[in-house]
Amino acid sequence: MHAPTSFRPAIRKSRKAFWLKQLHMWHWMSSAVSLIGLLLFAITGFTLNHAADIEGTPVVTEKSAQLPPALLARLAAASPADAKAPLPQPVADWVEETFPVKASGVAEWSADEVYLAAPRPGGDAWVAIDLATGEAASEVTSRGWISYLNDLHKGRNSGGEWSLFIDIFAFACLVFAFTGLVLLWLHSAKRKSTWPLVAAGLAIPAAIAIIFIH
């Protein structure tokens, strides 16, 4: 059986209302999810664009300590054939307790010492352990909060969890932009400046890229 002809406009109207409600829901949900990320990336986009004018003063902190004999023996016994390998877990735990660094990365092994680079957003760090004496030294460099946020913007040395957040944030922005475009299309009949503004948003950066960037 088919719906009576008089009911078909009502059915179409009901479907349109349903999809419009879904569109608004996805638009506001994606905007809520991406709001803080958009603010962060907008602000750091400005600071990155003016990085030379907003340079921070690096702060370098040095520290030394003595690796316990038992751990030194463990380190010497674990000396790998490959020049690059992680620290033994007990040694890595001691490094993290003694120095303000993460010791989960790959260390560089030589005949005399083990060198662990521990880069981080907004700074750098390293730890070196003498294989003969067990003397350990570290250096931590901090370039300030602006450098920290700039590195988060670029995903530099920020770990897999932050990389996953960027992927989710990028997807939320795509949903936000796509649903916003459809809403613009739905309301464009009553807002004559909609498509000229959208076209300007495309034409202006394209013109700058074509004319001024070589």
C-alpha positions as CSV (number, residue, x, y, z in Angstrom):
1,M,0.0,0.0,0.0
2,H,1.1,3.5,-0.7
3,A,0.6,6.6,1.5
4,P,-2.2,8.8,0.2
5,T,-1.1,11.6,-2.0
6,S,-2.2,14.2,0.6
7,F,0.1,12.6,3.2
8,R,3.3,12.7,1.1
9,P,4.1,16.4,1.7
10,A,3.8,15.8,5.4
11,I,6.1,12.7,5.2
12,R,8.7,14.7,3.2
13,K,8.4,17.6,5.7
14,S,8.9,15.2,8.6
15,R,12.0,13.6,7.0
16,K,13.4,17.1,6.3
17,A,12.9,18.1,9.9
18,F,14.6,14.9,11.1
19,W,17.7,15.4,8.9
20,L,17.8,19.1,9.8
21,K,17.7,18.2,13.5
22,Q,20.5,15.6,12.9
23,L,22.6,18.2,11.0
24,H,22.3,20.8,13.8
25,M,23.1,18.1,16.4
26,W,26.3,17.0,14.7
27,H,27.2,20.6,14.0
28,W,27.0,21.6,17.7
29,M,28.6,18.4,19.0
30,S,31.6,18.7,16.6
31,S,32.0,22.4,17.5
32,A,31.9,21.5,21.2
33,V,34.5,18.8,20.8
34,S,36.8,21.0,18.7
35,L,36.3,24.3,20.4
36,I,39.3,24.2,22.8
37,G,41.5,22.7,20.1
38,L,40.5,25.4,17.6
39,L,41.4,28.1,20.2
40,L,44.8,26.4,20.9
41,F,45.6,26.0,17.2
42,A,44.5,29.5,16.3
43,I,46.6,31.1,19.1
44,T,49.7,28.9,18.3
45,G,49.2,29.6,14.6
46,F,49.7,33.3,15.4
47,T,52.7,32.6,17.7
48,L,54.3,30.3,15.2
49,N,53.8,32.9,12.5
50,H,55.7,35.4,14.7
51,A,58.1,33.0,16.3
52,A,61.1,35.2,15.7
53,D,59.4,38.1,17.5
54,I,58.2,36.1,20.5
55,E,61.4,34.1,21.2
56,G,61.7,32.8,24.8
57,T,65.0,32.6,26.8
58,P,66.1,29.0,27.2
59,V,66.5,27.9,30.8
60,V,69.1,25.1,31.2
61,T,69.2,22.9,34.3
62,E,72.0,20.5,35.0
63,K,72.2,17.6,37.5
64,S,74.5,14.7,38.3
65,A,74.1,11.5,40.3
66,Q,75.8,8.2,41.0
67,L,74.2,5.0,39.6
68,P,74.1,2.3,42.3
69,P,76.6,-0.5,41.8
70,A,73.9,-3.1,41.3
71,L,72.3,-1.1,38.6
72,L,75.7,-0.4,37.0
73,A,76.4,-4.1,36.8
74,R,73.0,-4.6,35.3
75,L,73.7,-1.9,32.8
76,A,77.1,-3.4,31.8
77,A,75.6,-6.9,31.5
78,A,72.9,-5.5,29.2
79,S,75.2,-3.8,26.8
80,P,73.6,-4.7,23.4
81,A,75.3,-5.7,20.2
82,D,73.3,-2.9,18.5
83,A,74.4,0.7,19.1
84,K,70.8,1.7,19.8
85,A,68.6,-0.1,22.4
86,P,66.3,0.8,25.4
87,L,67.8,1.0,28.9
88,P,67.1,-2.0,31.2
89,Q,63.9,-1.4,33.0
90,P,65.4,-1.1,36.5
91,V,67.9,1.5,35.2
92,A,65.2,3.3,33.4
93,D,63.1,3.5,36.6
94,W,66.2,4.9,38.5
95,V,66.8,7.5,35.8
96,E,63.1,8.7,35.9
97,E,63.3,8.9,39.7
98,T,66.6,10.7,39.7
99,F,66.2,13.1,36.8
100,P,63.2,15.0,35.4
101,V,63.2,12.9,32.1
102,K,61.3,10.1,30.5
103,A,63.5,7.1,30.1
104,S,61.3,5.0,27.8
105,G,63.1,5.9,24.5
106,V,66.0,4.3,22.7
107,A,69.4,5.0,24.1
108,E,72.7,5.2,22.2
109,W,75.3,2.7,23.5
110,S,79.1,3.0,23.1
111,A,82.1,1.4,24.7
112,D,82.3,4.2,27.3
113,E,78.8,5.4,28.0
114,V,75.1,5.2,27.4
115,Y,73.4,8.4,26.1
116,L,69.7,8.8,26.3
117,A,68.0,11.7,24.4
118,A,64.7,12.7,25.9
119,P,63.3,15.6,23.8
120,R,60.0,17.1,24.9
121,P,57.6,19.8,23.8
122,G,59.0,23.2,24.5
123,G,62.5,22.0,25.3
124,D,65.1,19.2,25.3
125,A,66.8,16.8,27.7
126,W,69.4,14.1,27.8
127,V,71.0,11.8,30.3
128,A,74.5,10.2,30.0
129,I,75.8,7.3,32.1
130,D,79.5,6.4,32.3
131,L,79.7,2.6,32.0
132,A,83.0,2.5,33.9
133,T,82.2,4.7,36.9
134,G,78.4,4.8,36.9
135,E,78.5,8.6,37.0
136,A,75.3,10.0,35.5
137,A,74.7,13.5,34.3
138,S,71.6,15.2,32.8
139,E,70.8,18.5,31.1
140,V,67.2,19.8,30.7
141,T,66.4,22.8,28.6
142,S,63.1,24.6,28.8
143,R,62.1,27.3,26.3
144,G,58.9,28.4,28.0
145,W,55.2,28.0,27.6
146,I,54.9,29.5,24.2
147,S,57.5,27.1,22.8
148,Y,55.7,24.3,24.6
149,L,52.3,25.2,23.0
150,N,54.0,25.7,19.6
151,D,55.4,22.2,19.7
152,L,52.0,20.8,20.6
153,H,50.6,22.6,17.5
154,K,53.2,20.8,15.4
155,G,52.9,17.5,17.3
156,R,56.7,17.6,18.0
157,N,58.0,15.2,20.6
158,S,54.5,15.0,22.1
159,G,53.8,11.2,22.1
160,G,51.3,8.9,20.6
161,E,48.4,10.0,22.8
162,W,48.7,13.6,21.6
163,S,49.0,12.4,18.0
164,L,45.7,10.5,18.5
165,F,44.1,13.6,19.9
166,I,45.2,15.6,16.8
167,D,43.6,12.9,14.6
168,I,40.3,13.1,16.5
169,F,40.4,16.9,16.6
170,A,41.0,17.0,12.8
171,F,38.0,14.7,12.2
172,A,35.8,16.8,14.5
173,C,36.8,19.9,12.6
174,L,35.9,18.2,9.3
175,V,32.5,17.3,10.6
176,F,32.1,20.9,11.9
177,A,33.1,22.4,8.6
178,F,31.0,20.0,6.5
179,T,27.8,20.4,8.5
180,G,28.4,24.1,8.6
181,L,28.6,24.1,4.8
182,V,25.3,22.3,4.5
183,L,23.7,24.7,6.9
184,L,25.0,27.6,4.8
185,W,23.5,26.0,1.7
186,L,20.1,25.5,3.5
187,H,20.0,29.1,4.6
188,S,21.6,30.7,1.6
189,A,18.3,31.6,-0.1
190,K,17.6,34.1,2.7
191,R,21.2,35.3,3.1
192,K,22.4,36.6,-0.2
193,S,25.9,37.3,1.0
194,T,26.6,33.6,1.9
195,W,28.2,32.4,-1.3
196,P,30.2,35.6,-2.0
197,L,31.7,35.3,1.5
198,V,32.4,31.6,1.0
199,A,34.1,32.4,-2.4
200,A,36.1,35.1,-0.8
201,G,37.3,32.7,1.8
202,L,38.7,30.5,-1.0
203,A,39.8,33.3,-3.4
204,I,41.8,35.4,-0.9
205,P,44.3,32.7,0.3
206,A,44.5,31.3,-3.3
207,A,45.4,34.7,-4.7
208,I,48.0,35.3,-2.0
209,A,49.6,31.9,-2.7
210,I,49.6,32.4,-6.4
211,I,50.8,36.0,-6.5
212,F,53.1,36.4,-3.5
213,I,54.5,33.0,-2.7
214,H,57.2,31.8,-5.1
